[in-house]
């Protein structure tokens, strides 16, 4: 948060990280001011750009924007990012025996790091599976 808030705007902080990050890969703190605005105005466009790059050059390393909202309800914040990625077509699917077809994110994922423990992670993962997402391909915890 301190790094993002050292820039005049959140967009400028995200642009600086994006310019420095190899292939756009990075953890983008997205809740300093307004996580939804940050997602739609800053992170989603970058994820779309990475998807277009991957489409143009499928053998090049794929970059991933990792949104990192750490405030608010963890599941709601995670689903906000994942649903935006789905709406933008930034996902593929995987077929599983136990859960059927699940969505896996491509260029926009989530890092959930706000006081998580095993119990919270299991609860979130169960909810993600119920919503049709592959947790291993959508969210990282730390």
Secondary structure by P-SEA (a helix, b strand, c coil): cccccccccaaaaaaaaaaaccccccccccccccaaaaaacccaaaaaaaaaaaaaccccbbbbbbbbbccccaaaaaaaaaaaaaaaccbbbbbbccccbbbbbccbbbbbcccccaaaaaaaaaaaaaaccccccccccc
